[in-house]
């Protein structure tokens, strides 16, 4: 048992993933901030959160260069309403303060590794494609093909295959053009990096791959499949994008130190993700399972466990559950090896968004971080 996360960082680690079992409540975000502050003094130079990769560049510009204002980056630099969370604001403000006056190579970087997608909505790819087009200096009318943003972003475009634009002729043409543009971005890479910068090239790549990812996501939304299979495929597609983004972040951070990754357990775990909702069961391969299978020991994952939290109506776990066993031995919070025994917790309500520990999840973790009382 330990409160020093460095005890779990192996020499080969390049991505240290820290999962929270629910987005509800602030306990894990508070602890994330404390742990990252410790790690920043021991070679970590970046953090990646479960938020839109492209929007996060606004946050990165602020924490590294002081561009913009804290209010602006919190309102525009996060997706999924995560900019409204006070603990995220504290993190960004602290990173800016830490970086002040430091050499560029020692400054902390902020990344997002998600897209602005949800299980029930996804935006138009237009703005992302146009950014990359302008960087390349091309003359392509993406707006004429993409049409009105509303036809992409409406809920029906994801929930009803018949209403999806993802498999229409214009969408297919957009994918071909975007794919060709990605090839161009690479073969012109040396020239573009020389005339702009390596950082600007990476930013253009992020915009372009995000646009392509959105086109692929909308294509999956158009698939005429049974609901369980269709939603599971959408969830798998999103996590595949997350994995690709983590690899891209590591390329950009080469030589600068390890990256601390923070997201829901369900995105970071090594085993298959499972989610029961409205009498349906969805299954997919999380980003963590993809990354771990490809890079092995470079990926280390610490999964979160919560005892109780009155703020979200989560009571004391029963003694024979995994959380109950951890609760008995941990009075505040602690990191432990994944050697706990018990059964899956069942006192969970959907509104709490809590993913209880399961044996398969525990077996795939390098460590567990248990918080006794999330409201304390």
C-alpha positions in Angstrom: 0.0 0.0 0.0 1.4 3.4 -1.0 0.5 7.0 -1.6 3.5 7.5 -3.9 2.5 6.9 -7.5 6.2 6.7 -8.5 6.3 3.3 -6.9 4.2 2.1 -9.8 6.1 3.8 -12.7 8.3 1.3 -14.5 11.5 2.3 -16.4 9.8 1.5 -19.7 6.7 3.5 -19.0 5.8 6.2 -21.6 2.1 6.4 -20.9 0.9 6.3 -17.2 -2.9 6.0 -17.3 -4.9 6.9 -14.3 -8.6 6.0 -14.4 -11.6 7.3 -12.6 -14.6 4.9 -12.1 -17.1 7.8 -12.6 -17.1 11.3 -14.0 -19.4 12.3 -11.1 -17.7 13.9 -8.1 -14.4 15.6 -7.9 -12.3 13.3 -5.8 -10.3 11.6 -8.5 -9.8 14.9 -10.4 -8.4 16.5 -7.2 -6.1 13.6 -6.7 -5.1 13.6 -10.4 -3.9 17.2 -9.9 -1.8 16.3 -6.9 -0.3 13.3 -8.5 0.6 15.1 -11.7 2.3 17.9 -9.7 4.4 15.2 -8.1 5.2 13.6 -11.4 6.2 16.9 -13.0 9.2 17.0 -10.7 10.2 13.5 -11.9 10.4 13.7 -15.6 6.8 13.9 -16.7 6.2 16.7 -19.2 2.7 16.2 -20.5 -0.9 15.3 -19.5 -3.6 14.0 -21.7 -7.3 14.2 -20.7 -10.5 12.7 -22.1 -11.4 15.8 -24.1 -11.3 17.0 -27.7 -7.8 16.8 -29.1 -8.1 19.8 -31.3 -9.8 22.1 -28.9 -7.1 21.2 -26.3 -4.6 23.1 -28.4 -6.1 26.3 -27.0 -5.3 25.1 -23.5 -1.8 24.0 -24.5 -1.1 27.4 -26.0 -2.2 29.0 -22.7 -0.2 26.8 -20.3 3.0 26.8 -22.4 3.0 30.3 -24.0 0.4 32.3 -22.0 -1.7 32.9 -25.1 -5.3 33.8 -24.4 -7.0 34.0 -21.0 -7.9 31.3 -18.4 -11.6 32.0 -18.9 -11.4 31.7 -22.7 -9.5 28.4 -22.7 -11.8 26.9 -20.1 -14.9 27.8 -22.2 -13.5 26.9 -25.6 -10.6 24.5 -25.0 -12.6 21.5 -23.6 -15.4 19.3 -24.9 -18.1 17.4 -23.0 -18.6 20.4 -20.7 -15.3 19.5 -18.8 -14.2 23.1 -18.9 -16.9 23.9 -16.4 -15.2 21.7 -13.7 -13.3 23.6 -11.1 -10.6 21.0 -10.7 -9.8 21.2 -14.4 -9.6 25.0 -14.1 -7.2 24.5 -11.1 -5.1 22.1 -13.2 -4.8 24.5 -16.1 -4.0 27.5 -13.8 -1.3 25.5 -12.0 0.3 24.3 -15.3 0.5 27.9 -16.5 2.1 29.0 -13.2 4.6 26.0 -13.3 5.7 26.9 -16.8 6.2 30.6 -16.2 9.9 31.4 -16.8 10.9 27.8 -17.6 12.8 26.9 -20.8 10.5 25.6 -23.5 11.9 22.1 -23.3 10.9 21.9 -19.6 7.4 23.2 -19.9 4.4 21.0 -19.3 2.1 20.3 -22.3 -1.6 19.8 -22.2 -3.3 17.4 -24.6 -6.7 16.0 -25.3 -7.0 12.5 -26.8 -10.8 12.3 -27.5 -12.9 13.9 -30.2 -16.0 16.0 -29.6 -18.2 12.9 -30.0 -20.7 11.3 -27.7 -22.6 8.1 -28.0 -25.6 10.2 -29.2 -23.9 13.0 -31.3 -20.9 14.0 -33.4 -20.1 17.3 -35.1 -19.4 18.1 -38.7 -15.9 17.4 -40.0 -15.9 20.6 -42.0 -13.8 23.0 -39.8 -11.1 20.4 -39.2 -10.7 19.6 -42.9 -10.6 23.3 -43.9 -7.9 24.0 -41.3 -5.7 21.3 -42.9 -6.6 22.5 -46.4 -5.5 26.0 -45.6 -2.2 24.7 -44.0 -1.5 22.9 -47.2 -2.5 25.8 -49.4 -5.0 23.8 -51.4 -8.1 24.9 -53.2 -10.8 22.4 -52.3 -14.5 23.2 -51.7 -15.2 21.1 -48.6 -18.1 23.3 -47.6 -20.0 22.5 -50.8 -19.8 18.8 -50.0 -20.3 19.0 -46.3 -23.4 21.2 -46.4 -25.1 22.4 -43.3 -23.5 21.5 -39.9 -26.9 20.7 -38.4 -27.3 17.6 -40.6 -24.2 16.1 -39.0 -24.6 17.3 -35.4 -28.3 16.4 -34.8 -28.9 13.5 -32.5 -30.9 11.6 -35.2 -27.8 11.5 -37.4 -26.2 9.1 -34.9 -29.2 7.3 -33.4 -31.1 6.6 -36.6 -29.1 5.0 -39.6 -31.8 6.3 -42.0 -31.1 9.9 -40.9 -27.3 9.6 -41.0 -25.3 11.5 -43.6 -22.3 9.2 -43.1 -22.7 6.9 -46.0 -24.0 9.4 -48.6 -22.2 10.2 -51.8 -20.9 13.6 -50.5 -19.6 12.0 -47.3 -17.8 9.3 -49.3 -16.2 12.1 -51.5 -15.1 14.0 -48.4 -13.4 10.9 -47.1 -11.5 10.3 -50.3 -10.4 14.0 -50.5 -9.4 14.0 -46.8 -7.5 10.7 -47.2 -5.6 12.1 -50.2 -4.8 15.3 -48.2 -3.3 13.2 -45.4 -1.0 11.5 -47.9 0.0 15.0 -49.2 0.6 16.2 -45.6 3.1 13.4 -45.2 5.0 13.6 -48.5 5.3 17.3 -48.1 6.3 16.9 -44.5 10.0 18.0 -44.7 9.1 21.1 -46.7 6.2 22.1 -44.5 8.1 21.6 -41.3 11.0 23.7 -42.6 8.7 26.5 -43.7 6.4 26.4 -40.6 7.5 24.2 -37.7 7.3 20.7 -36.4 4.6 21.8 -33.9 2.5 23.4 -36.7 2.7 20.2 -38.8 1.5 18.1 -35.8 -1.4 20.6 -35.3 -2.4 20.3 -39.0 -2.2 16.5 -38.7 -4.4 16.6 -35.6 -7.1 18.6 -37.4 -7.0 16.4 -40.5 -7.1 13.1 -38.6 -9.9 14.4 -36.4 -11.9 15.3 -39.6 -11.3 11.8 -41.0 -12.2 10.2 -37.7 -15.5 12.1 -37.6 -16.2 11.0 -41.2 -15.5 7.4 -40.1 -17.7 7.8 -37.0 -20.6 9.1 -39.1 -20.1 6.2 -41.5 -20.5 3.7 -38.6 -23.6 5.6 -37.5 -25.1 4.8 -40.9 -24.6 1.1 -40.5 -27.9 -0.8 -40.6 -27.2 -3.1 -37.7 -29.1 -4.4 -34.6 -28.9 -1.8 -31.9 -26.5 -3.6 -29.6 -24.0 -4.3 -32.4 -24.4 -0.8 -33.9 -23.8 1.1 -30.6 -21.0 -1.3 -29.6 -19.3 -0.5 -32.9 -19.7 3.2 -32.4 -18.1 2.9 -28.9 -15.3 0.8 -30.3 -14.7 3.3 -33.1 -14.4 6.2 -30.6 -11.9 4.2 -28.5 -9.9 3.3 -31.6 -9.6 7.0 -32.3 -8.5 7.6 -28.7 -5.8 5.0 -29.1 -4.5 6.6 -32.3 -4.5 10.0 -30.6 -2.4 8.7 -27.7 0.2 7.3 -30.2 0.2 10.7 -32.0 0.7 12.5 -28.6 3.6 10.3 -27.8 5.2 11.1 -31.2 4.9 14.8 -30.5 6.3 14.3 -27.0 9.3 12.1 -28.1 12.3 12.9 -26.0 10.4 15.1 -23.5 9.4 12.6 -20.9 6.4 10.4 -19.9 2.8 11.4 -20.4 0.2 11.2 -17.7 -3.2 10.1 -19.0 -6.5 10.7 -17.2 -9.9 9.3 -18.3 -12.7 7.0 -17.2 -11.6 3.5 -16.3 -13.8 2.2 -19.2 -11.5 3.9 -21.7 -8.2 2.9 -20.0 -8.7 -0.7 -18.9 -6.9 -3.6 -20.6 -10.0 -5.9 -20.8 -13.1 -5.5 -22.9 -15.4 -2.7 -22.0 -19.0 -3.6 -21.1 -21.9 -1.2 -20.5 -25.5 -2.2 -19.6 -28.0 0.6 -20.4 -31.8 0.4 -20.8 -31.8 -3.4 -20.9 -29.1 -3.5 -23.6 -25.5 -4.6 -23.3 -22.7 -3.0 -25.2 -19.2 -4.5 -25.6 -16.1 -2.9 -27.2 -12.3 -2.8 -27.0 -11.2 0.3 -25.0 -8.3 2.5 -25.9 -6.2 1.0 -23.1 -6.6 -2.5 -24.5 -5.5 -1.4 -27.9 -2.5 0.7 -26.7 -1.4 -2.0 -24.3 -1.5 -4.8 -26.8 0.7 -2.7 -29.2 3.3 -1.2 -26.8 3.3 -3.6 -23.9 5.3 -2.3 -20.9 5.3 1.3 -22.2 1.7 1.4 -21.0 1.0 1.3 -17.3 -2.6 1.6 -16.0 -3.8 2.5 -12.5 -7.6 2.1 -12.2 -9.8 4.0 -9.8 -12.0 2.5 -7.1 -14.5 4.4 -4.9 -15.9 3.3 -1.6 -18.7 5.9 -0.9 -19.7 9.4 -2.0 -22.7 11.1 -0.5 -22.5 13.8 -3.2 -23.6 11.4 -5.8 -25.7 9.1 -3.6 -23.2 6.2 -3.5 -23.4 4.4 -0.2 -21.0 2.2 1.7 -20.1 -0.9 -0.4 -21.0 -4.3 0.9 -18.1 -6.1 2.7 -17.8 -9.0 0.2 -17.4 -6.8 -2.9 -14.1 -5.7 -4.3 -14.6 -2.2 -3.2 -15.7 -3.4 0.2 -12.4 -5.3 0.7 -10.4 -2.2 -0.2 -12.7 0.0 2.0 -11.9 -2.1 5.0 -8.1 -1.6 4.7 -7.9 2.0 3.3 -9.2 4.8 5.5 -8.4 7.8 3.1 -6.8 6.8 -0.2 -4.1 4.5 -1.3 -2.4 2.7 -4.2 -2.4 -1.0 -4.0 -1.4 -4.0 -6.1 -4.3 -5.6 -8.0 -4.6 -8.5 -5.6 -8.0 -7.9 -4.1 -10.7 -10.6 -4.0 -14.5 -10.3 -3.8 -17.5 -9.9 -6.1 -18.9 -7.2 -8.4 -20.7 -4.4 -6.7 -24.4 -4.2 -7.5 -25.7 -1.1 -5.5 -25.1 1.2 -8.5 -27.7 3.6 -10.1 -27.3 4.7 -13.7 -27.2 8.4 -12.8 -24.0 7.8 -10.8 -22.1 6.7 -13.9 -20.1 4.4 -11.7 -18.3 1.4 -13.3 -17.8 -1.1 -10.4 -14.6 -3.3 -10.3 -14.8 -6.7 -11.9 -12.2 -9.5 -11.6 -11.2 -9.2 -15.3 -10.7 -5.5 -14.9 -8.6 -5.9 -11.8 -6.5 -8.6 -13.4 -5.6 -6.3 -16.2 -4.5 -3.4 -14.0 -1.0 -2.6 -12.8 -2.4 -1.0 -9.7 -5.7 0.2 -8.1 -6.2 3.6 -6.5 -9.0 3.4 -3.9 -10.6 6.4 -2.3 -12.6 5.7 0.8 -14.9 8.7 0.8 -15.2 10.7 -2.4 -17.0 13.6 -0.7 -14.4 14.0 2.1 
